[in-house]
């Protein structure tokens, strides 16, 4: 059992939209990622996702509204919900999601990551 320093781990991430694994519990992955710009519209057929903002803020675009998530806040996106994160400035995010969750969900493109680095 080791503690994890989020600022230290996030300082090792130098790109955007590329989640890194920092822990696992009960079949869930704890991932850190930096966002900047717009992601892709997608959904996850079988997995809920939790986005917790460590630093900064971003907009979660949903089909019927846009929700701004700021530092210290989180949003849970239920399975099957179309969503698209958009960050005007760099934002640091912690994700909690099942281990099998693909970052682009039902879409496969240049932002899809299948082999996540552990830091």
N, C-alpha and C positions, 0 to 999 in steps of 0.2 A: 504494500500500500504506500503510494507516494502521492504527495499533493501536486497539483498542477497550477502553474502561474500563467494565467491567460495572456497577460501582456507579453511575457517572454515567448510564449508559443506563437502569438500573433505576429510578433516582430520577425519571426522566421518565414512568414508568408509574404512573397513578393509579387504575386500575380492575383488576378481577379477571377472569380467564378470557379475556383479550383479547390474544393473542400479537402481538408486534411483531418485525419482521425486523431483524436487526442484521448479517447477513452471508449470503453464498452461496458454496458450493464444490461443484463436481462434481455439480450438480443437486440438492444438499441445501441446505436453509435452516437457518440458525442463528437461533433465535427466543428472545426473552425474554418471560416472562409471570409475573404474580403470581397465585397461587391463594389463595382463602379460601372455606371452605364446601365443599359437595359439587358435583361435576360430574355428568355424565350417563353411564350405562352405554353403551358404544359399542365398536366395533372398526373396524379399517382393513383392508379386503380385500387391499390390495396393498403396504402400507407398514409397515415397522418404525419404531418411535419410540424415541428415547433421551431420558430425563428426567434432567437433572443438577441437583441442588439447590445453588444458590449460597448461600442463607441460609434457615434455618429447617428444617422437616421436614414431610412429608405422608405419608399412607397411600395406597398403591395397592391398591385393592380388585380382586381377581381372583375368578373364580368359586369357587375352592377354598381361597383364603387371602387374608390381608391382609399386605402388606409395607410396613414403614416405611422411607422413604428420608430420610436426614438430610443436613445440610450436608456437602458434599464427597463425597457418594455419588451414584451414578446407577443407573438401571434401564433395561433395554432391553425393550420390549414387542414381541414378534414379531407380524407381520401376522396377522390373523384372531383375535387374543386379545381376548376381552371384558375391559374394564377400566374403572375409575372412580376418578379421583383425588379424595381428600378431604383438606382441610387445616383443622384446628381453628383455627389461627392463620395469619396471612398468611405465605406462603412465596414465595421468589423462585427461579424455575426457568429453566434454559436447555434448549431443545429442539433436537435435531438430527433432521431428518426430510426426506424428499423434498419438493421444492417444491410438488407437487400435493396434499399431505396436507391434508385438511380437519380442523380441530380437533375436530369432533364425529363424524368418521368416517362411519359408515353412518346416523347420525341427523341430521336437520335440525330445529333448534329455535331458541329465542331466544338461545342461546349460540353458535350457528354464526357463524363469521367467514369471509367470502369475500374481502374486500379488506383485506389486512393493511397497517398503517402501518409505514413504515420509519423507524427512529430512529438 
